C-alpha cells in the first residue's frame, strides 16, 4: 500500500511526502484535502476512478490530515480495490496551528508541482465533492487550448441542499442569480477573449485547475488558513493569467452548515440562515460605469497608448486624480492586473459614485441588471451581432440564459440540476 505517515512540523518540507514519481504518461495530478469526510469520500473517489480518460493519464493524491474518523481506512480500501488508479492516500498529522484546509491544499499542490513537468496540470477538488465523469478531460482540454487556469462550475447536491434551512436556500438562490447576472453584464461590457460567454462565476477549491508552469510562476498557493483558493485566483489576476470559467467543467458539492474550513461555503450558508433581510449589493448603474471604465482602460493598455496625454487626462478626470500621480502609478505597472490594483479602480469609482446609485437591494438590482442586459443584447442584435445565451421571451429571470442547465428556466434549475 502506498500510504505514508508523516508528522509535519515544517509544512514547507514537502519533498518527503511521496518518493516514487508518477507514470511517465501522467498529465495531471488531482489533489484532495480531506479531514473527516467518511460520509462523502467514497463517492468522491468513485467519481475520480470513473473518469473518461485512461487511468495512466492522471493520478490522485489524497491528504488525510488530522482525521479521527474512518476516512483513511476508506481511502486505503479504495486504493486496494482499484489497482489501476494511481491513488496515493497520505495520512498526515498537522500541528494545531497548521491544521487547516489552506495548509493541506498547499502541501498537496506543492507535491503535485514537484512531481509534474511544467506542461503538467494540477487539479484541485474536495473530499465532499463529486466531479463529473469527464472532469479531468474537460479541465485538460481547456488548459490545452491556452487557458492557464480553469474554474469549474460548482452546484449543490440536491439532497443536502433540500435539508438546508429555507432562509439559506432562498439566500443561496438569490445570490446565485445576482452573481450570474453580474457575470453576464460583465461579459457584454468588458468581454475577456480568454473567458468568453457562456461562462459562470465560480473559481474555488472544489474545482480549480492550473498548469504547473503557472503555479510555479505565481510562487505557489498563498499561505492562508482558509480562502486560499480566492487568494490564488487574486494572484492570477495580478499576473494577467488566463482563467477560464468553463460551464463544461462540473462538480457537485455537499451543502452543509458545519464545514471544515473557518470561512467557506458552510459559514456562508450559516450567515444566510441568520440574514432574513435582502442584502445590499452593487447596482446595475455602478457596475455598468465600472465595467465600461475598465474596458476602456484595458483597450488603451493593450494598445500601448495609456501614457498619451489625452488618455492620461481623461482617466485622471474620471478617477479624480492628478495626471502626475496617475502617471507614476501607471509607470510601475508591469501587467494590467497590477495597473488595476495600483489605481484601485473599483474603489476609486465607488468613492466617486453617487451614494444613491452605488447600492440597492439584491432582488431589485438583479431585476435591473436583467432589464439592462435585455436592452444591451437587443441593441447588439439590431446591429447584426449574434450573441449566445439570450432568451427573447419570458420574464426578466428567463431572459438570462442559465448556463448550468440551459433547458430549464433560471428559477427552477438550481433544484433540479444536481
BATI-543632 format. One record per residue: residue in three letters; x, y, z of N, C-alpha, C, O, CB in turn. Coordinates in steps of 0.05 Angstrom, whole numbers, plus 5000, padded with zeros to 4 digits. Glycine has a CB too. Layout:
BEGIN
ALAXYZXYZXYZXYZXYZ
...
//
This chain:
BEGIN
UNK501749765000500050005000501750255000503750265015498150005024
UNK501050444984502550694982501450895002500251104994502550814953
UNK501750835027500751015048503151105065504750945074498650875066
UNK503451365069505651475083504651625107502951805105507351655064
UNK505751565130505151705154507351915159509751855158504951515179
UNK506552155164508452375165507452585185505352705181508952505138
UNK508952625206508352845225509753095217512253105217509052755255
UNK508253295209509353535197509653755218507653835230507653635174
UNK512053845223512554085239513454315220513054545226514654025261
UNK514654235199515554435179513954365153514754195138518654425173
UNK511754515149510054445127511054535100509854475080507354565131
UNK513354665100514654725074516354495064517254495041516254985076
UNK516854305082518654085075516953865061516553655072520053965100
UNK516153925037514253755023515653525008514253344998512553905004
UNK518253535005519553334988519553055002520652864990522353414981
UNK518553035026518552785040515852635037515552415047519152825069
UNK513852755024511252635024511052385007510352175017509152835014
UNK511752404981511752174963514452144951515652334940509552214941
UNK515551904951518151854940518051774910519451884894519551634956
UNK516351584904516151484877514851694859512851824867514551224876
UNK515851724834514751914815512251804802511651564804516751984795
UNK510851964787508451874773509151724748511451714739506752114766
UNK507151604736507451474710508551674690507751904690504751344700
UNK510251594673511451774653509351894635509852104623513551624637
UNK507051764632504951864615502952044629501152144617503451624602
UNK503352084655501552234672501552524663503652654661502252204702
UNK499152634659498852914651497753094673498053334671497052934627
UNK496652974693495353134714495453004741495252754743492453194706
UNK495753164762495453074789492953194801492653444801498053154806
UNK491153024810488753124824489353124854490152914865486252934817
UNK488953344867489553364896486953414912485253574904491553594901
UNK486753274935484353284951485053304980486053114992482553034946
UNK484653534993485053555022482553435036480353495029485453845031
UNK483053265056480853125069481253135099483453075109480752825059
UNK479153215113479153195142476353095151474453245150479753475156
UNK476252845159473752725169471552745149469452875154472952855195
UNK471852605127469852615105468852325099468352265076471052735080
UNK468552165119467751885114465051865100464651665085467651735141
UNK463352055104460652045091460952085061459451955045458852245103
UNK462652275053462752355025465052245009464952234984462852655023
UNK467152145022469552065008469151834989470351844967471651985029
UNK467551634995467151414976466151504948467251424928465251204987
UNK464151684949463051774923465051964909465151974885460451924927
UNK466652114925468652294914470752124899471352184876470052454936
UNK471751914911473751744899472651584875473951544855474951554919
UNK470151494878468951334856468751504831469151404809466251234865
UNK467951754834467751934811470451964797470551984773466652204820
UNK472551984813475252024801476251764789477851774770477152114823
UNK475351534799476151284787474651224761475451044746475751054807
UNK472451364757470651314734470951524712468951574698467751294743
UNK473251654710473551864691473751754662474251524658476152014697
UNK473251944644473151864615475951814604476251704582471852084599
UNK478051884619480851844610481951584622481051494643482552084617
UNK483951474609485251244619486751314645487651534648487251124598
UNK486951124663488051174690490951264689491851404706487750924707
UNK492451174668495251254668495751544661497951644664496751074648
UNK493651684653493951964646493652154669494252394666491852034625
UNK492752064692492552234715492952074741492651824741489752374716
UNK493552214762493852094789492152244809491352474804496852084797
UNK491652124832490052254852491652244879492352024888487252104855
UNK492152474890493552494916491552594937490452814935496052674914
UNK491052424957489152494979490752545004492052365014487052274982
UNK490552785015491852855040489752835063488053005065493153135039
UNK490052625079488152585101489352705126490852565141487552275105
UNK488852955131490153095153488453095178486153175178490853375145
UNK489553005200488353005226485652875227483852955241488053295235
UNK485352655212482752515211482452335236484252195244482552335186
UNK480052355248479352185271477051995265476151855283478752355295
UNK476251995240474051805232475351595214477751535216471751955217
UNK473751465197474651245181475551335153475751165135472551035178
UNK476051585148476851685122479351545111479351465088477251985122
UNK481351515128483851385120483351095112484451005092485951405142
UNK481850955128481250675121479750655094480350485078479550545143
UNK477850835090476350835065478250885041478050745021474151055065
UNK480151075044482051125022483750885017484250824993483751375029
UNK484750755038486550525034484950295020486050165002487650435061
UNK482550245029480950035017480350094988480249914971478349985033
UNK479750344982479150414955481650384937481450294914478150714953
UNK483950444948486450404933486850114926487650044904488850514950
UNK486349934945486649654941484649544920485349364905486449494967
UNK482249654920480149564902480449674874479149574856477449644913
UNK482149874870482549994844485550014837486650234837481250284843
UNK486749784832489749784829490649934804493050014803490649504826
UNK488949974784489850124760489850424764491050574749488150054736
UNK488450514785488350804790490650884808491150764829485650884804
UNK492251084800494551174815493551344838493651594837496551324797
UNK492551214859491451354882493551344905494451134912488751224891
UNK494151584915496251604936494951714961494751964964498551784927
UNK494051554980493051655005495351725024497151565028491051455019
UNK495351965035497452055053496152135080494552325081499052295041
UNK496851995101495852055127497852245140500252185143495451805145
UNK496852475149498552685159497352805184494952865185499052905137
UNK499052845204498052985228499453255230501853275234498652815253
UNK497853465226498953735226498753855254496753805268497453915206
UNK500654025262500454165288497854335288496854415266502854345292
UNK496854395311494254525313494154785298492154845285493654585342
UNK496354945299496255205285496455175255496255375240498455375295
UNK496954935245497154895216495054695205494954635181499954785209
UNK493354605223491354405215488954545203486954595216490454235239
UNK489254625178487154765163487254705134489254585124487355075168
UNK485154775120484954695091487054845075487954745055482154755081
UNK487855085083489855235068492555095068493755075047490155515079
UNK493355005091495854865093495754605078497654535063496654815123
UNK493554455082493254195068493354225038494654075024490654055077
UNK491854415027491854444998494554544988495354464966489654644990
UNK495854715003498554804994500554574993502054544975499555025012
UNK500454405014502254165014501753994990503553894977501854015040
UNK499153954984498453784961499353904935500553764918495453744960
UNK498854154931499554284906502654304902503654284880498354564904
UNK504054344924506954344923507954064915509754044898508154424950
UNK506753864926507553594919506953534890508653414876506153384938
UNK504553604881503853564853505753714834506653604814500953654848
UNK506453964842508254124825510953994823512253994802508454404836
UNK511953884846514553754846514553514828516653444816515353684874
UNK512353374826512253124812511853154782512652984766510052944823
UNK510653384774509853424746511853594731513353754742507153554745
UNK511953554704513553744688512054004685509754024694514053624659
UNK513254204674512054464671509454454655507654614660513954664658
UNK509254264637506954234620504654084634502454064623507654084594
UNK505153974658503153824672500954004684501254254685504353664694
UNK498853884694496554034705496053944734496153714740494053994688
UNK495454144751494654094778491654144781490754374775496354274798
UNK490153944788487253964790486453924819487053724832485853754772
UNK484954124830484154114858481154064861479554174846484954374872
UNK480453894880477653864888477553804918479653824931476253634872
UNK475253744929474853704957473753424963472553304946473153914969
UNK474053344988473153074996470053054998469052824998474253005022
UNK468653274998465753264999464553334972462153404970464653465020
UNK466153294951465353384924465453144904467252984906467153614914
UNK463553134886463452924866463853064839462253234831460752764866
UNK465952994825466453114798465052954777464352724780469553114792
UNK464453094754463252954732465152754719467552764724462353164710
UNK464052564704465552344693467752444674469752294669463752144679
UNK467452684663469452784644470953024655472053184640468052864618
UNK470953054681472053284695475053324688475853544681471653274725
UNK476553114691479453134685479853204655481453374649480852864692
UNK478453064638478753114609477953394602479353524586477052914593
UNK475753494613474853764606476853974616477454174602472153824618
UNK477953934640479954124650482454124632483454334625480754044679
UNK483353884625485753874607485153994580486954124568486653584604
UNK482753964570482054084545482254384546483354504527479253994536
UNK481254504567481454804570484354894572485155084559479854894595
UNK485954744587488754824591490254784564492054944558490054654613
UNK489654574550491054524524490254724503491754764484490354244514
UNK487954854507487055064488488155334495487455534481484055064486
UNK489755354516491055614522490455734548491655934556490355794501
UNK488555624563487955734590490255674609491555464606485255614601
UNK490855854627492855794648491555664672492855514686494156054656
UNK488955714675487455604698484555574691483555704672487755784723
UNK483155404705480355344699478755334726479455184744480055074684
UNK476755494727474855474749472455304740471155374720473955754759
UNK471755104756469554924748466955034759466855184779470054654758
UNK464754944747462055014754461254844778460954604776460054984730
UNK460754974801460154824826457254854833456255084837461954934849
UNK455854634835453054644844452754484870454554334877451154524822
UNK450554524883450054394909448554134905446754114888448554574928
UNK449253934920447953674919445053704927444353824947449353464937
UNK443253584911440353624915439453544943437953694956438853464895
UNK440253304953439253204978440153385001438553455019440152914983
UNK442753455002443753625024442653905022442254045042446853625024
UNK442253994997441054264993438254275004437454475016441054334963
UNK436754055000433954045010433854055040431754135051432553794999
UNK435953975053435953965083436754235095436554265119437853755093
UNK437654415079438454685089435954835099433754785089439954845068
UNK436355015118434155185126433055345102434555415083434955385148
UNK430455395102429255535079430555805074430855885050426255575085
UNK431355945095432656205090435356175076436056335058433056355117
UNK436855965082439455925069438955855039440455955022440955695082
UNK436955695034436355625006435555864990436555904967434155405004
UNK433856025002432956264987435256454982435556564960430756405002
UNK436856505003439156695000441156584979442256734964440556735027
UNK441556324980443456204960442456244932443956334914443755894965
UNK439856194927438756224900438956514891439656574868435756134900
UNK438256704909438256984901441057084897441557244879436757144922
UNK442956994914445757074910446756964883448157104869447456974933
UNK446156714878446956584853445856744829447356794810445956294852
UNK443356814830442056964808443457234804443957324781439057004813
UNK443957374826445357634824448057604811448757754793445557764851
UNK449657414821452357384810452457294781454157384766453957194827
UNK450557124774450357044746449657284728450657314706448356814742
UNK447857454738447057694723449457884720449957994699444757834737
UNK450957924742453358094741455357974721456558124705454658114769
UNK455757714721457557584703456757624674458457684657457757284709
UNK454157604668453257654641453657934632454457994610450257574638
UNK453058124650453458404644456458464639457158604620452458584667
UNK458158354655461058384651461958274624463658394611462558244674
UNK460858044616461657924591460758094567461958064545460457644588
UNK458858264570457958444549459558694548460458784527454958504552
UNK459958814572461259084573464259074573465559254563460259224598
UNK465458854585468358834585469058544580470058404598469458934613
UNK468558444556469058164550471958084551473758234543467958094523
UNK472457844562475157734564475457534541474057334541475657604591
UNK477257574522477557384500478357104509477856914494479557494480
UNK479557084532480356814542478156684559478456454568482956834557
UNK476056834565473856734582471156824571469756964585474256824611
UNK470556734547468156844533465556724545465656514558468256784504
UNK463356854539460756744545460156514526460856524503458556964543
UNK458856304536457856264563459956194584461856044578455756044563
UNK459656294608461556244629459956274656457656344656463956454628
UNK461256214678460056234704461856404722463756524712459455954717
UNK461256414747462756594765464356444786465456574805460956784779
UNK464656174785465956024805468955974799469755924777464555744809
UNK470556004820473455934818474455864846475956014858475156174806
UNK473555634856474055554883475355274884475455134864471555554900
UNK476455204908478054964911476654714904477954514897478954944938
UNK473954704904472554464897472854394868472454164860469554494904
UNK473554584852474254534823475854764813474854954802471654504806
UNK478554734816480354944807482854804796484254654810481155134831
UNK483454854771485754734758487654944747486855174742484754554734
UNK490154874745492155054733494454894722494854664728493155254755
UNK495855024704498254904693500454914715500455094732499255044667
UNK502254724714504454724733506254974728507355084747506054474731
UNK506455054703508055284697506955534710508455704721508355324667
UNK504255564710503055794723503455784754504155984767500055814717
UNK503055544765503455504794506255594802506555734822502955214802
UNK508155514787510955584793511455884789512756014806512855424775
UNK510255994768510656284762509456454784510556664790509356354736
UNK507256364796505956524817507256474845506456604864503056454818
UNK509156294846510456244872508856054890509256054914510956494886
UNK507055904878505455714894502955834905502256064900507155604915
UNK501555664920499055744933499655934957501355864973497455504943
UNK498356164958498856344981498356215007496556045010497156604978
UNK499856285027499556175054497156305068497156545073502056205071
UNK495156145074492756245087491356005100491555785089490756395067
UNK490056045122488755815135486055745122485055525125488255875165
UNK484955945107482555895092482456105069484056285069479955915110
UNK480556065051480356245027482956255012483556444998479556525036
UNK484456035014486956014999486456014969488056104953488555765007
UNK484155894961483455894933482856174922483656234900480955714928
UNK481456334938480956614930483556764927483856924908479056744950
UNK485356734946487956864945489456784920490856944908489556814971
UNK489256534913490756434890489556554864491056634847490456124888
UNK486956574863485656694839486356994838486857104816482656654840
UNK486457124861487357414861490157444850490757624836487157524890
UNK491957254858494657264847494657214817496257334803496457044861
UNK492857054807492657014778491957274765493057344744490556794772
UNK490057424777489157674765491457874763491758014743486957794781
UNK493157884784495358074783497457994762498858174751496758074811
UNK497557744755499457644735498257634707499557544688500557374743
UNK495757724704494457714678494257424668494357374643495857884657
UNK493857234686493556954678490856924663488957064669493756764702
UNK490756734645488356674630486656474646487156234644489056564601
UNK484656574660482856404676480256354662478856544655482356534704
UNK479656104656477256034642475155934662475655744677477855824620
UNK472756054662470555954678468755784660466755874650468956204691
UNK469655534657468355364637465755234647465755104668470255144629
UNK463555274633461055144640461054844635459254704644458755264626
UNK463054744621463254464615464654304637464554064637464754424588
UNK466054444655467454314677465654334701465154544712470254454683
UNK464554104710462454104730463053924754464253704751459854014717
UNK462254014777462353854802459853914818458554114815464953924818
UNK459253724836457053764855458253734883459653534889454753554850
UNK457753924900458853914927456753914948454453984943460754154932
UNK457453824972455553794994454754075004456454255007456653625017
UNK452154105010451154355022450854295052449054135060448454445009
UNK452454425069452254375097453054625112454554795102454054145106
UNK452054655136452654895152454854845172455655025187450154985166
UNK455854595173458154525190460354425172460354195164457354315212
UNK462254605167464454535148467054495162467254495186464654755127
UNK469154455145471854405156473554665156475354685172473254195140
UNK472854855139474455105137473255315155470855325160474555205108
UNK474955485166473955705183472055885168470055975179476355865194
UNK472755945143471056105126470755965100472655885087472256395121
UNK468255925091467755775066464855765061463255925071469055495067
UNK464055565045461255535038459455495062457355605064460855305018
UNK460355325081458755265104458255515121456055555130460155045121
UNK460355675125459955915141458156115127456656255139462656045147
UNK458356115100456556295085453656205087451856365090457456295055
UNK453155945086450455835089449355895117446955955120450355535084
UNK451055895137450255965164449456255166447456335178452455895185
UNK451156425154450556715154447956765139446356935148452756865141
UNK447456635117444956675102442556585119440456705116445056525076
UNK442856375135440656285151439856505171437456535177441356035166
UNK441756655181441256865201440457125188439357305201443656905218
UNK440957155162440357405148437757395133437557285111442657475128
UNK435657495145433057485133432557715113430957695095430857475154
UNK434057935117433558165100434958135074436957985071434658415115
UNK433958275054435158285027437758455029437558695034433158395005
UNK440158335024442558495028442958705006441758684985445058305028
UNK444658895012445359104993447659014975449558894985445959365007
UNK447459064950449558984930450059214911448559404910448758724915
UNK452159184895452759384874450459404854449359194846455359324860
UNK449659644847447459684828448359644799450759634793446259954832
UNK446359614782446859604753448259854743450059834726444259554738
UNK447560084754448760334745451660344752453360414736447260574757
UNK452360274777455160274786456760074770458960134761455360234816
UNK455759824768457259614754457659694725459859644714455759354756
UNK455759814713456059894685458260104682459960084664453360014674
UNK458260294700460360504699463160384703465060454689459860724720
UNK463260194722465860074728466859894705469159924696465659904753
UNK465059724694465859544673466659704647468559624634463659354666
UNK465159914642465860074618468560214621470160214603463660284613
UNK468960324645471560454651473860254649475960304637471560584678
UNK473460014660475559804659476059714630478359674623474759564676
UNK473959694614474359614586475859824571477659764555471559574573
UNK475260084576476760294563479660294571481460334555475460574569
UNK480160254597482860244607484360004595486760024588482860224638
UNK483059774593484259534582485059594553487259504544482359294583
UNK483359724538483859774510486359954506488059894489481459914496
UNK486560164521488960334518491460204529493660264520488460614531
UNK491160034549493459884559494459694537496859684532492659714585
UNK492659544524493459364503494659504480496559414467491159194494
UNK493559744474494559894451497160044457498460144439492460104442
UNK497960044482500460184490500160484489502260624487502660104472
UNK497760594492497260884490496461004516495561234517495160934469
UNK496860854538495960954564497361214571496161394583496460754586
UNK499961244564501561474572501161714554502361924559504461394572
UNK499461694534498961924517497362134534495662064550497361844492
UNK498062384529496962594546493862594547492662624568497862864537
UNK492662554524489762554523488462334540486562374555488762534495
UNK489562094538488561864553489061894583487361834599489861604543
UNK491461994590492062034618490262244630489262204652495062124621
UNK489762454616488062664627485162564630483862624650488062914608
UNK484162424610481362324612481062134635479062144650480562184585
UNK483061954639482861754661483161894688481761834707484961544657
UNK485062084689485462234714482862384722482162394746487762434711
UNK481462494702478962634708476862444719475462504738477962784683
UNK476662204706474762004715475261914743473361874758474861764696
UNK477761894751478461774777479061994798479561924821480861604774
UNK478862244790479362454810482262464819482862524842477662414834
UNK484062424800486962424806488362644790487362724769488262144801
UNK490662724800492262904783493862734764494562504770494063084800
UNK494462844741495762684720498562584728499362364720495962854695
UNK499962734744502662654752502562404770504062214766504062874767
UNK500662394788500362164806499561914790500461694794498262214828
UNK497761964771496761744754499161634737499461394735494561834735
UNK500761804726503061714711504961554727506061354718504461954698
UNK505461644752507261504770506261214775507761024775507661654796
UNK503661194781502460924786502660754761503360514763499560954796
UNK501960864739501960714714504760624706505060404695500660874691
UNK506660794711509460724704510460474718512060324707511360954711
UNK509460424743510360194758508859944752509559734763510060254786
UNK506859944735505159714730506459544708506959644686502359794722
UNK506959294713508059114693505958934679506458814659510158934706
UNK503558924692501358774680498858944683498759134698500958494694
UNK496758864668494159014671493058974699491959154710492158914649
UNK493458734710492558674737493958854757492658954776492958394744
UNK496558894753498059084770496959364768496659504788501059084762
UNK496259444744495159714740492559744754492159954768494759764710
UNK490759554752488159574766488559594796487159754809486359324760
UNK490459434807490959444836492159714844491359834864492759214844
UNK494059804828495460054835493460294834493560474851497760114815
UNK491660294815489760504812487460474832485960674837488660514784
UNK487060234843484760174859482260264844480560404854484860324887
UNK482060164819480060264800477260244811475760434811480260114774
UNK476560004821473759974831473260144856471160264858473259674838
UNK475260154874474960314898474660614891472960754903477260284916
UNK476260714873476060994865473361054852472161264858478361074846
UNK472460874834469860924822467660914843465761074842469260704800
UNK467960734863465960714884465860974900463661084906466660484903
UNK468161084908468161314925467161564910466161754923470961364935
UNK467461564884466561804869463661774859462461974849468361834845
UNK462461544862459761504853457661624871458261664895459161194849
UNK455361694861453161794877452361574896451661354888450761884858
UNK452361634923451661424942448961294937448561054943451661544970
UNK447061444925444461324920444461144896442560994892442461554915
UNK446661144880446760974857448760744860449060584842447561144833
UNK450160734883452160534887451060264895451960054885454160624907
UNK449060264912448060004923444960004922443660214921449059964951
UNK443959764923441059724924440459444934442259284938439759764896
UNK437959394940437159124949437558924927436958974904434259124959
UNK438658694935439558494916437458404896437958394872440658254930
UNK435058334905432958234887432258444866431858384843430458154903
UNK432058694875431358914856433658964837433159004813430659174871
UNK436058964847438359004829438658784808439258844785440959024846
UNK438158534816438258314797436258364774436858314751437658044810
UNK433858454781431858524760432858744742432558734718429158594773
UNK434058954754435059174739437259094720437359174696436159394757
UNK439058924729441158824712440058664689440958684666443258654728
UNK438058494696436758334675435558514653435758454629434558164687
UNK434158724661432958914641435159044625434859084601431259124655
UNK437359124638439559254624440759054604441459134581441759354644
UNK441158814611442258614593440458574569441458564546442658344608
UNK437858554573436058524551436258764532436258724507433158504561
UNK436559004543436859234526439459234511439459294487436659494544
UNK441559164524444259154511444258944489445258994467446459104531
UNK443158704495443258494475441458564451442058494428442458234487
UNK439158684457437358764436438758964417438458944393434758884447
UNK440159154429441559354412443759214395444159294372442859564430
UNK445059024407447258884392446058704370447158684348448958724410
UNK443758584376442458414356441558594332441758514309440058264368
UNK440558824339439659004318441959104301441659184278438159244329
UNK444359094313446759164298447858934282449958964268448859274317
UNK446558704284447458474268449458294283450658124270448558564243
UNK449858344309451758184324450257964338448558014355453358354344
UNK450857714332449557484344450857424371453257374372449457234326
UNK449257424392450357364419448957124431446457124432450057614438
UNK450356914439449056674451448056734479448856924492451056444451
UNK446256564488445456564516443256764522442956834546447856634532
UNK441756854502439657054508436956934501436456844479440157304493
UNK435056944520432256864515430757124508430657314524431056714540
UNK429457124486428057354477425157364489423857574487427857374447
UNK424257144501421557134512421757084542423756984552419856914497
UNK419557134556419357064584419957294603420257524594421256834590
UNK420057234628420457434649423357524649425057434633419757324676
UNK423957714667426657814669428657594675430757584662426858034690
UNK427957414694429757204701430057014677432256914672428657044725
UNK427956954663428156774640429856894618430856754601425356704629
UNK430157164618431657284597434657234599436157274580431157584598
UNK435557134623438357074626438656774624437756624640439357174654
UNK440056694603440556404599442056294623444056394631442156364574
UNK440956074634442455934656444355734643443455534633440455794675
UNK446855794644448855624630449255364645450355174633451455764628
UNK448255344669448555094684446554884672447254644670448055134714
UNK444254974666442154794655440454954635438255034642440354664678
UNK441554994611440255184592437455104583436055264571441955214568
UNK436654854588433954764580431954814603429554754599433954474572
UNK432854924625431054974647430855274653432755414649431954824673
UNK428455364662428255644670430255704693430855534709425455714678
UNK431155954694433156034714432255964742433755834757433556334712
UNK429756034750428956004778428555714786428455654810426456154783
UNK428255524766427755254773430155074772430154854784425655144755
UNK432155154758434354974751436054894774437154674775436055094730
UNK436455074793438255014815437454764831439154614839438455254834
UNK434854724834433954494850433654244833433254024844431254564863
UNK433854264807433454034790436053924778436053694769431554104768
UNK438154084778440454004763442253814777443753664763442054244755
UNK442253804803444153634817443753334813445153174824444153694847
//
